[in-house]
Structures are given as structure tokens and as C-alpha cells.
Amino acid sequence: MTKRERQVSVMTLGPRTLCLKPALVGAVFEQSLQDAGFDRLVCVSGWAGIAAAEALNVPVAERGRWLHRIVDTAFPSTSGF
């Protein structure tokens, strides 16, 4: 990895420093999705946080299945959950 690639792949977000995977830098991942026919990508990280909320009492072992039920129309395969 070149010095420029290392600089691009690290960013600061508030108190956190995020390191991006090389495949995400320069829209490589985005272009791959578009080439594969995807027209939009849906982020479900907020739902993952909700699944972990104590108020919902979703058991840790069930959180993947709980999340999948929300997004199963877009992602019918359970392999990623």
C-alpha cells in the first residue's frame, strides 16, 4: 500500500479513527456493486444497535435472525446473519 493509499484509507470521525478496507477506497466497492446490477445499498447498522437494546430483550443468539426478518425482502439469504 502506498503512502497516499494509507492516507486515504484512514479517517477521523469524532473521537474515533476509522480504517477503511482498501476495497472500499476510491469507490471500488461501489463500482463493483453497480457493475453487478445493484442500484442502491441499504445500511442496517442502526437496526443492529436496536437489536442490542436492553429494552427489546432480544437474546444475543437471536439477534441475527431478528435483524434478518427486517431485511429479508432485500436479503433473502440468511447466510450473512
C-alpha positions in Angstrom: 0.0 0.0 0.0 1.4 3.4 -1.0 1.6 6.3 1.4 -1.3 8.0 -0.4 -3.5 4.9 -0.1 -2.7 4.8 3.7 -3.7 8.4 4.0 -7.0 7.9 2.1 -7.9 4.8 4.0 -7.8 6.3 7.4 -10.3 9.0 8.5 -11.3 10.5 11.8 -14.9 10.6 12.9 -15.3 12.5 16.2 -13.3 10.6 18.8 -12.9 7.5 16.5 -10.3 6.8 13.8 -11.7 4.6 11.1 -9.6 2.5 8.8 -11.3 1.7 5.6 -10.6 -1.6 3.8 -8.6 -1.0 0.6 -11.5 -2.4 -1.5 -13.7 0.5 -0.2 -11.3 3.3 -1.0 -11.8 5.1 -4.3 -15.3 3.7 -4.9 -14.0 0.3 -5.9 -16.7 -1.5 -3.8 -19.4 0.9 -5.0 -18.4 0.4 -8.6 -18.4 -3.4 -8.2 -22.0 -3.3 -6.8 -23.1 -1.1 -9.7 -21.4 -3.4 -12.2 -23.3 -6.3 -10.6 -26.6 -4.5 -11.1 -27.2 -3.1 -7.7 -28.8 0.4 -7.8 -28.7 1.1 -4.0 -27.2 -0.2 -0.8 -29.1 -0.3 2.4 -27.2 0.2 5.7 -28.7 -1.8 8.6 -26.2 -0.9 11.3 -28.8 1.2 13.2 -31.1 -1.9 13.4 -28.2 -3.9 14.8 -27.9 -1.4 17.5 -31.6 -1.5 18.2 -31.5 -5.3 18.4 -28.9 -5.0 21.2 -31.0 -2.5 23.2 -31.8 -3.9 26.6 -35.4 -2.7 26.3 -36.2 -5.1 23.5 -34.7 -8.1 25.3 -33.6 -9.8 22.1 -31.3 -12.7 23.2 -27.8 -12.4 21.7 -28.2 -15.7 19.9 -31.4 -14.5 18.2 -30.2 -11.0 17.1 -29.1 -12.1 13.7 -32.4 -13.8 13.0 -34.3 -10.8 14.4 -32.3 -8.4 12.1 -32.8 -10.7 9.1 -36.6 -10.6 9.5 -36.4 -6.8 9.0 -34.3 -7.0 5.8 -35.3 -10.4 4.3 -37.1 -8.8 1.4 -33.8 -7.3 0.2 -31.5 -10.1 1.5 -33.4 -13.4 1.4 -30.3 -15.5 2.2 -29.7 -15.9 6.0 -26.0 -16.8 5.5 -24.8 -13.3 6.4 -26.8 -13.1 9.6 
